[in-house]
Amino acid sequence: MIRRTSGIRGLSALGGLLIIVSLLVGCMNRDTHLQATTGEDQPYLSILAPLHFPQPPSKEIMAKIEELTDVRLDLRWVPEGVYTDKMMTGLTTNSLAKVSFVKFSDYHLVKNAIRSDVFWEIGPYLAEFPNLSQLDPEILDQAAVDGKVYGVYTERPSSRQGIILRKDWLDHLGLEEPKTLDELYEVLRQFTYGDPDGNGKQDTLGVVDRNDLVYGIFKTLSSYFGTPNNWKIENGRVIPEFMTDEYMNTMNFMKKLYDEQLINLDFPLTSKEVQRDRFIRGEAGVLIGSMTDVQRLSIEARAINPDADVTLVNRIQGPYGYKVWSIPNFNGLYLFSKKMIPTEQDLRVALRFFDRTMDRDVANLMMYGFEGRHYRTENGKVILPEETSQLRVNEVNPLYSLMIADIGNPNLMEVAQKEQLTQIAEQLSKDNEAFLVDDPTVRLSSPTYDERSAELSTIIGDATYNYILGRLNAEGFQQEIERWKQNGGQAVIREFEEALSQP
């Protein structure tokens, strides 16, 4: 899978590394102190988790979770934009928390560490816990390494990808919501040059992107063009996505956006936070990514401009009809460090915490917050009012990263009413199920890919950026593909094909 590249970010790498190392030293010192001061009656658990919001959840909710679970928590929230770097630094320096989250898109980076006995195999212990024993065996199998279960999974829909755009800009320009790639291009052009905000200035962009070829706009656009999801299997051959015509067509589309300045020209260096901020402030009219971000984006946009009106589109027709890339039904795993959790008794303490978070009282607290403050109930069902939406964003929603198996958890209360945009986003995510593009190699094994995927992804990621920016032509891109093959890519293809031929 292609990730944002280290080459593009090289100028800030040293500074970022120093910050990460200092954070890790602080975390290790805090671990030592807390373990020394925590009594046997209240176990201590450190957890490394991604933060998708500006601030961590409220202290009041965290204190209540600690009270209900009888665990003293050391939640190490890391902004999502730098999470991979922080997690990998902890892995390479053997200084992870007791429990650490690994994103699905980074999972291949840690598989060799799993095979090297860095993390506990938890499969044999799950039957001891009432909730963990009910985890979906199919999802556990999707996430298994060599048939063994190492992590508890966070559950997500197969695809939440779509387009968030300014409806008031469409209305001002007399445009309809785009339904095809050509119509999407025209919206981006008009949003850039048609004065969509009516201020008489040419100061807007069609779309704002960030330095991520997966969760930025590139991969979603590529699925509209019919590009395979990472790999394609054809007549027993395994073909990387970047060796297809559809991938090249996507790069040409992105290059057109770049050349015509319909996209922010600094997108290879733009963080997720800056991307969101430019959309919120009305500098750009389209953001392509997770549709479930729409409610929060709308609230913050309206705080700046009360007339800002946001809508969603999930169906864009390409040359092969409707297509959208998907993930397996887990978007990440919590793994348990053998160094930080030295005994089976300690492992059971950590597993017991996650089992407890699936119980009715804790699960609903983590999902909805405090009744009366963040939500109310009617006839046993949850009401999520528009007026408490921002409060939930600030105090409750960051905890979503910590919830495991929530979609299949029967202990969560049913929602009878939620914010309109959230409801639409969830409906469109379900609609995506009708035209998903799966990665056919999810259950295939390639030792070379697990070992060298970061290096291989950097080669193709840099080549993709450089083609879009006009620094490489088609011939130069093909040369980079050859370099990818010579540096282990051909071995990856061979190993996937061998795995494919096995019964």
C-alpha positions as CSV (number, residue, x, y, z in Angstrom):
1,M,0.0,0.0,0.0
2,I,1.4,3.4,-0.9
3,R,1.9,5.8,2.0
4,R,3.0,9.4,2.2
5,T,6.7,9.4,1.5
6,S,9.7,10.1,3.7
7,G,11.5,11.8,0.7
8,I,8.9,14.6,0.6
9,R,9.2,15.2,4.3
10,G,13.0,15.0,4.5
11,L,13.5,18.6,5.5
12,S,11.6,18.2,8.8
13,A,12.6,14.6,9.5
14,L,15.5,15.4,12.0
15,G,13.3,17.8,14.0
16,G,10.4,15.4,14.0
17,L,12.7,12.5,15.1
18,L,14.0,14.6,18.0
19,I,10.5,15.4,19.2
20,I,9.4,11.8,18.9
21,V,12.5,10.6,20.9
22,S,11.9,13.2,23.6
23,L,8.3,12.1,23.9
24,L,9.3,8.5,24.1
25,V,11.8,9.2,26.9
26,G,9.1,11.1,28.7
27,C,6.7,8.2,28.3
28,M,9.3,5.7,29.6
29,N,10.0,7.8,32.6
30,R,6.2,8.2,33.3
31,D,5.8,4.4,32.9
32,T,8.5,3.8,35.6
33,H,6.9,6.4,38.0
34,L,3.4,5.2,37.6
35,Q,4.3,1.5,37.9
36,A,6.1,2.4,41.1
37,T,3.2,4.4,42.6
38,T,0.3,2.3,41.5
39,G,-0.9,-0.3,44.0
40,E,-2.0,-3.8,43.4
41,D,-5.6,-2.9,43.9
42,Q,-5.7,-0.7,40.8
43,P,-3.6,-2.0,37.9
44,Y,-1.8,0.4,35.6
45,L,-2.2,0.3,31.9
46,S,-0.4,2.4,29.3
47,I,-2.0,2.7,25.8
48,L,-0.7,4.4,22.7
49,A,-3.6,5.6,20.6
50,P,-4.2,7.9,17.7
51,L,-6.0,11.2,18.2
52,H,-8.2,12.3,15.4
53,F,-9.5,15.5,17.1
54,P,-7.9,18.7,18.4
55,Q,-7.9,17.6,22.0
56,P,-8.1,14.4,24.0
57,P,-11.4,13.3,25.7
58,S,-12.5,15.1,28.8
59,K,-10.8,14.3,32.1
60,E,-14.3,13.7,33.7
61,I,-15.0,10.9,31.2
62,M,-11.6,9.4,31.6
63,A,-11.9,9.4,35.4
64,K,-15.3,7.6,35.1
65,I,-13.8,5.0,32.8
66,E,-11.0,4.4,35.3
67,E,-13.5,4.1,38.1
68,L,-15.7,1.6,36.2
69,T,-12.9,-0.5,34.8
70,D,-10.8,-0.3,38.0
71,V,-7.7,0.5,35.9
72,R,-5.4,3.4,36.2
73,L,-4.9,4.5,32.6
74,D,-2.0,6.2,30.9
75,L,-3.5,7.2,27.6
76,R,-0.8,8.5,25.2
77,W,-2.7,10.3,22.6
78,V,-0.7,11.0,19.4
79,P,-2.1,13.2,16.6
80,E,-3.1,11.0,13.7
81,G,-0.9,12.8,11.3
82,V,2.3,11.7,13.0
83,Y,1.0,8.5,14.6
84,T,2.8,6.1,12.2
85,D,6.1,7.8,12.9
86,K,5.6,7.7,16.7
87,M,4.4,4.1,16.6
88,M,7.3,2.9,14.4
89,T,9.9,4.8,16.5
90,G,8.5,3.1,19.6
91,L,8.7,-0.3,17.9
92,T,12.3,0.2,16.6
93,T,13.5,1.5,20.0
94,N,11.6,-1.2,21.9
95,S,9.8,1.4,23.9
96,L,6.1,1.0,23.1
97,A,3.4,1.3,25.6
98,K,1.9,-1.8,27.2
99,V,-0.8,-1.7,24.5
100,S,-0.3,0.0,21.2
101,F,-2.6,0.7,18.3
102,V,-1.5,-0.2,14.8
103,K,-3.4,1.2,11.8
104,F,-4.5,-1.2,9.2
105,S,-2.5,0.6,6.6
106,D,0.6,0.2,8.7
107,Y,0.0,-3.4,9.8
108,H,2.5,-4.9,7.3
109,L,5.2,-2.8,8.9
110,V,4.9,-4.7,12.2
111,K,4.3,-8.3,11.0
112,N,8.0,-9.2,11.2
113,A,8.0,-7.9,14.8
114,I,5.0,-10.0,15.5
115,R,6.8,-13.0,14.1
116,S,9.8,-12.2,16.2
117,D,7.8,-12.5,19.4
118,V,7.6,-8.8,20.2
119,F,3.8,-9.1,20.9
120,W,1.7,-11.6,22.7
121,E,-0.4,-14.1,20.8
122,I,-3.8,-13.4,22.5
123,G,-6.0,-15.9,20.7
124,P,-5.7,-18.6,23.4
125,Y,-6.9,-16.2,26.1
126,L,-10.0,-14.7,24.4
127,A,-12.3,-17.5,25.6
128,E,-11.7,-16.4,29.2
129,F,-13.6,-13.2,28.7
130,P,-17.3,-12.8,28.1
131,N,-17.1,-10.1,25.5
132,L,-13.8,-10.8,23.8
133,S,-14.9,-14.4,23.3
134,Q,-17.7,-13.1,21.1
135,L,-15.4,-11.2,18.7
136,D,-16.1,-11.9,15.1
137,P,-14.1,-14.9,14.0
138,E,-14.0,-13.8,10.4
139,I,-12.5,-10.4,11.3
140,L,-10.0,-12.1,13.6
141,D,-9.1,-14.3,10.7
142,Q,-8.6,-11.3,8.4
143,A,-6.2,-9.8,11.0
144,A,-4.4,-13.0,11.9
145,V,-0.7,-13.5,11.2
146,D,0.2,-17.0,10.1
147,G,-3.2,-18.1,11.5
148,K,-2.6,-16.7,15.0
149,V,-4.5,-13.8,16.6
150,Y,-2.4,-11.1,18.1
151,G,-4.7,-8.1,18.4
152,V,-8.2,-6.9,19.4
153,Y,-9.6,-5.0,16.5
154,T,-11.3,-1.6,16.0
155,E,-14.3,-2.1,13.7
156,R,-15.2,0.2,10.9
157,P,-17.5,0.1,7.8
158,S,-15.8,-1.3,4.6
159,S,-15.6,2.2,3.1
160,R,-16.5,5.6,4.4
161,Q,-14.9,7.4,1.4
162,G,-16.7,10.1,-0.4
163,I,-16.8,13.8,-1.2
164,I,-17.6,16.6,1.2
165,L,-18.4,19.9,-0.5
166,R,-19.8,23.3,-0.1
167,K,-23.5,23.3,-1.1
168,D,-23.8,27.0,-0.8
169,W,-21.0,27.4,-3.4
170,L,-22.8,25.0,-5.7
171,D,-26.0,27.0,-5.3
172,H,-24.3,30.3,-5.9
173,L,-22.8,29.1,-9.1
174,G,-25.9,27.3,-10.3
175,L,-24.2,23.9,-10.2
176,E,-25.6,20.5,-9.4
177,E,-23.8,17.9,-7.2
178,P,-21.3,16.1,-9.4
179,K,-22.2,12.6,-10.6
180,T,-19.3,11.8,-12.9
181,L,-15.6,12.5,-13.1
182,D,-16.1,15.2,-15.7
183,E,-18.7,16.9,-13.6
184,L,-16.4,16.7,-10.5
185,Y,-13.6,18.4,-12.5
186,E,-16.0,21.1,-13.6
187,V,-17.0,21.8,-10.0
188,L,-13.4,22.0,-9.0
189,R,-12.7,24.4,-11.8
190,Q,-15.7,26.6,-11.0
191,F,-14.9,26.5,-7.3
192,T,-11.4,27.9,-8.2
193,Y,-12.2,30.5,-10.9
194,G,-15.9,31.2,-10.6
195,D,-15.9,33.3,-7.4
196,P,-18.1,30.7,-5.5
197,D,-18.1,32.7,-2.3
198,G,-19.2,35.9,-4.1
199,N,-16.5,38.2,-2.6
200,G,-15.3,39.4,-6.0
201,K,-11.8,37.9,-5.5
202,Q,-10.1,34.9,-6.9
203,D,-9.1,33.5,-3.5
204,T,-10.6,30.0,-3.5
205,L,-9.5,26.5,-4.4
206,G,-11.5,23.6,-5.9
207,V,-10.1,21.0,-3.5
208,V,-7.6,20.8,-0.7
209,D,-5.4,17.7,-0.3
210,R,-2.7,16.5,2.2
211,N,0.5,14.6,2.2
212,D,-1.1,11.1,2.1
213,L,-1.7,9.1,-1.0
214,V,-4.0,6.7,0.9
215,Y,-6.3,8.8,3.1
216,G,-5.9,12.0,1.1
217,I,-7.7,12.4,-2.2
218,F,-5.6,10.2,-4.5
219,K,-6.7,6.7,-3.6
220,T,-10.4,7.6,-3.6
221,L,-10.0,9.3,-7.0
222,S,-8.1,6.3,-8.2
223,S,-11.0,4.0,-7.3
224,Y,-13.3,6.2,-9.3
225,F,-11.0,5.7,-12.3
226,G,-11.2,1.9,-11.7
227,T,-7.8,1.4,-10.2
228,P,-7.4,-1.9,-8.3
229,N,-7.2,-1.6,-4.5
230,N,-3.4,-2.0,-4.1
231,W,-3.2,-5.2,-6.2
232,K,-5.0,-6.9,-9.0
233,I,-5.2,-10.6,-9.7
234,E,-5.7,-11.6,-13.3
235,N,-5.3,-15.1,-14.7
236,G,-3.2,-16.1,-11.7
237,R,-0.9,-13.1,-12.0
238,V,-0.6,-10.5,-9.3
239,I,-0.3,-7.0,-10.6
240,P,0.5,-3.9,-8.5
241,E,-2.0,-1.0,-8.8
242,F,0.6,1.4,-10.1
243,M,1.3,-0.9,-13.1
244,T,-2.2,-0.4,-14.5
245,D,-3.6,2.2,-17.0
246,E,-6.1,3.3,-14.4
247,Y,-3.4,4.4,-12.0
248,M,-1.7,6.4,-14.7
249,N,-5.1,8.0,-15.6
250,T,-5.5,9.0,-12.0
251,M,-2.1,10.6,-11.9
252,N,-2.9,12.5,-15.1
253,F,-6.1,13.8,-13.6
254,M,-4.2,14.9,-10.5
255,K,-1.5,16.5,-12.7
256,K,-4.3,18.4,-14.5
257,L,-5.6,19.7,-11.2
258,Y,-2.1,20.7,-10.2
259,D,-1.2,22.3,-13.5
260,E,-4.5,24.3,-13.5
261,Q,-4.1,25.2,-9.8
262,L,-7.4,23.7,-8.9
263,I,-5.7,22.0,-5.9
264,N,-3.3,23.5,-3.2
265,L,0.1,23.4,-4.8
266,D,1.8,22.4,-1.5
267,F,-0.3,19.3,-1.0
268,P,2.7,16.9,-0.7
269,L,3.7,18.9,2.4
270,T,0.3,19.7,3.8
271,S,-0.8,18.0,7.1
272,K,-4.3,16.7,7.8
273,E,-4.8,19.5,10.3
274,V,-4.0,22.2,7.7
275,Q,-6.1,20.5,5.1
276,R,-9.1,20.5,7.4
277,D,-8.5,24.1,8.4
278,R,-8.4,25.4,4.8
279,F,-11.7,23.7,4.1
280,I,-13.2,25.0,7.4
281,R,-12.1,28.6,6.6
282,G,-13.7,28.5,3.1
283,E,-10.4,28.5,1.2
284,A,-11.4,25.3,-0.6
285,G,-14.8,23.9,-1.5
286,V,-14.1,20.2,-1.7
287,L,-12.5,17.7,0.7
288,I,-12.3,14.1,-0.4
289,G,-12.0,11.5,2.4
290,S,-14.0,10.0,5.2
291,M,-17.6,11.2,5.0
292,T,-18.1,10.8,8.8
293,D,-15.9,13.9,9.3
294,V,-18.8,16.0,7.8
295,Q,-20.6,17.0,11.0
296,R,-17.5,18.3,12.7
297,L,-16.4,20.1,9.6
298,S,-19.8,21.7,9.2
299,I,-19.9,22.9,12.8
300,E,-16.5,24.5,12.6
301,A,-17.1,26.0,9.2
302,R,-20.4,27.6,10.4
303,A,-18.6,29.0,13.5
304,I,-16.6,31.1,11.0
305,N,-19.3,31.7,8.4
306,P,-22.9,31.0,9.5
307,D,-23.9,30.7,5.8
308,A,-21.6,27.8,5.1
309,D,-23.7,24.8,4.0
310,V,-22.0,21.4,3.5
311,T,-23.3,18.4,1.6
312,L,-22.0,14.9,0.7
313,V,-21.6,12.8,-2.5
314,N,-20.5,9.2,-2.5
315,R,-21.3,8.0,-6.1
316,I,-19.0,9.3,-8.8
317,Q,-19.4,7.4,-12.1
318,G,-16.1,6.5,-13.8
319,P,-15.2,4.4,-16.9
320,Y,-16.3,1.2,-15.1
321,G,-19.3,2.6,-13.3
322,Y,-19.3,3.1,-9.5
323,K,-16.2,2.0,-7.6
324,V,-14.8,2.8,-4.2
325,W,-11.8,1.3,-2.4
326,S,-12.4,-0.6,0.8
327,I,-10.6,-1.9,3.9
328,P,-11.3,-5.2,5.7
329,N,-13.7,-4.8,8.5
330,F,-11.0,-3.8,10.9
331,N,-9.2,-0.5,10.5
332,G,-6.6,-1.2,13.2
333,L,-5.5,-3.5,16.0
334,Y,-4.4,-3.1,19.6
335,L,-1.3,-5.2,20.2
336,F,0.2,-6.2,23.5
337,S,3.9,-5.7,24.2
338,K,5.7,-8.7,25.7
339,K,8.4,-6.4,27.1
340,M,6.0,-4.1,28.9
341,I,3.6,-7.0,29.8
342,P,6.0,-9.6,31.1
343,T,3.6,-12.2,32.5
344,E,0.3,-14.0,31.6
345,Q,-1.3,-12.4,34.7
346,D,-0.4,-8.9,33.4
347,L,-1.7,-9.8,29.9
348,R,-5.0,-10.9,31.5
349,V,-5.2,-7.5,33.2
350,A,-4.9,-5.7,29.9
351,L,-7.4,-8.0,28.1
352,R,-9.8,-7.6,31.0
353,F,-9.8,-3.9,30.5
354,F,-10.7,-4.2,26.8
355,D,-13.3,-6.8,27.7
356,R,-14.8,-4.4,30.3
357,T,-15.0,-1.5,27.7
358,M,-17.5,-3.6,25.8
359,D,-19.9,-3.9,28.7
360,R,-23.0,-1.8,28.5
361,D,-22.0,0.9,31.1
362,V,-18.5,1.6,29.8
363,A,-19.3,1.1,26.1
364,N,-22.1,3.6,26.1
365,L,-20.1,6.1,28.1
366,M,-17.3,5.9,25.6
367,M,-19.6,6.1,22.6
368,Y,-22.1,8.8,23.8
369,G,-20.7,10.5,26.9
370,F,-22.8,11.4,30.0
371,E,-26.5,11.2,29.8
372,G,-28.1,14.6,30.3
373,R,-24.9,16.4,29.2
374,H,-24.0,14.8,25.9
375,Y,-27.2,12.9,25.0
376,R,-30.6,12.0,26.3
377,T,-32.7,8.8,26.0
378,E,-36.3,8.2,24.9
379,N,-37.9,4.8,25.2
380,G,-34.5,3.3,25.8
381,K,-32.9,4.8,22.7
382,V,-30.3,7.5,22.4
383,I,-31.1,11.0,21.1
384,L,-28.0,12.9,19.9
385,P,-29.2,16.6,19.6
386,E,-27.6,19.0,17.2
387,E,-27.0,21.5,20.1
388,T,-24.6,19.1,21.9
389,S,-22.7,18.1,18.8
390,Q,-19.7,20.3,19.4
391,L,-19.6,19.3,23.1
392,R,-19.4,15.6,22.0
393,V,-16.7,16.5,19.5
394,N,-14.6,18.1,22.2
395,E,-15.2,15.7,25.1
396,V,-16.4,12.3,23.8
397,N,-15.6,11.6,20.2
398,P,-11.8,11.1,20.6
399,L,-12.6,8.0,22.6
400,Y,-13.9,6.3,19.4
401,S,-10.2,5.4,18.7
402,L,-10.2,3.3,21.8
403,M,-13.4,1.3,21.2
404,I,-13.1,-2.2,19.9
405,A,-15.7,-4.2,17.9
406,D,-18.2,-1.5,18.4
407,I,-20.3,-2.2,15.3
408,G,-21.0,-5.7,16.4
409,N,-21.3,-4.9,20.2
410,P,-24.9,-5.7,21.3
411,N,-24.4,-3.8,24.5
412,L,-24.4,-0.4,22.7
413,M,-27.7,1.4,22.9
414,E,-29.5,2.1,19.6
415,V,-29.6,5.6,18.3
416,A,-33.1,6.9,17.5
417,Q,-32.0,10.4,16.4
418,K,-28.7,11.9,15.5
419,E,-27.4,14.9,13.6
420,Q,-28.7,15.1,10.0
421,L,-25.2,15.2,8.4
422,T,-24.0,12.3,10.5
423,Q,-27.0,10.2,9.5
424,I,-26.5,11.0,5.8
425,A,-22.8,10.0,6.1
426,E,-23.7,6.7,7.6
427,Q,-26.4,6.0,5.0
428,L,-23.9,6.8,2.2
429,S,-21.2,4.6,3.8
430,K,-23.8,1.7,3.7
431,D,-24.5,2.6,0.1
432,N,-20.8,2.2,-0.7
433,E,-21.2,-1.5,0.1
434,A,-22.8,-2.0,-3.3
435,F,-19.7,-1.2,-5.3
436,L,-16.6,-1.9,-3.1
437,V,-13.2,-2.7,-4.5
438,D,-11.4,-5.1,-2.2
439,D,-7.7,-5.8,-1.9
440,P,-7.3,-9.4,-3.1
441,T,-4.0,-9.9,-1.3
442,V,-5.3,-9.3,2.3
443,R,-5.0,-13.0,3.1
444,L,-1.9,-13.7,1.1
445,S,1.6,-13.7,2.6
446,S,4.8,-12.2,1.3
447,P,7.8,-12.1,3.6
448,T,9.6,-9.7,1.3
449,Y,6.6,-7.3,1.4
450,D,6.5,-7.5,5.2
451,E,10.2,-6.8,5.4
452,R,10.7,-4.1,2.7
453,S,7.2,-2.5,2.2
454,A,8.3,0.8,3.7
455,E,11.2,1.1,1.2
456,L,9.1,-0.1,-1.7
457,S,6.2,2.2,-0.9
458,T,8.6,5.2,-0.7
459,I,9.9,4.5,-4.3
460,I,6.4,4.5,-5.7
461,G,5.1,7.2,-3.5
462,D,7.9,9.6,-4.5
463,A,7.5,8.6,-8.1
464,T,3.7,9.3,-8.0
465,Y,4.2,12.7,-6.4
466,N,7.0,13.7,-8.8
467,Y,4.9,12.7,-11.8
468,I,2.0,14.8,-10.6
469,L,4.3,17.7,-9.9
470,G,5.8,17.4,-13.4
471,R,9.2,16.3,-12.3
472,L,8.9,12.9,-13.9
473,N,7.4,11.9,-17.3
474,A,5.7,8.6,-18.1
475,E,9.1,7.1,-19.1
476,G,10.6,8.2,-15.9
477,F,7.8,6.7,-13.9
478,Q,8.3,3.4,-15.6
479,Q,12.0,3.5,-14.7
480,E,10.9,3.9,-11.1
481,I,8.7,0.9,-11.4
482,E,11.8,-1.1,-12.6
483,R,13.7,0.2,-9.6
484,W,10.8,-1.0,-7.4
485,K,11.1,-4.4,-9.0
486,Q,14.8,-4.6,-8.6
487,N,14.6,-3.6,-4.9
488,G,12.3,-6.4,-3.9
489,G,9.1,-5.7,-5.7
490,Q,9.5,-8.6,-8.2
491,A,10.0,-10.9,-5.2
492,V,6.8,-9.6,-3.6
493,I,4.9,-10.4,-6.8
494,R,6.4,-13.9,-7.0
495,E,5.6,-14.6,-3.3
496,F,2.0,-13.4,-3.6
497,E,1.6,-15.6,-6.7
498,E,3.0,-18.6,-4.9
499,A,0.7,-18.0,-2.0
500,L,-2.2,-17.6,-4.4
501,S,-1.5,-21.1,-6.0
502,Q,-1.5,-22.8,-2.6
503,P,-4.7,-24.6,-1.6
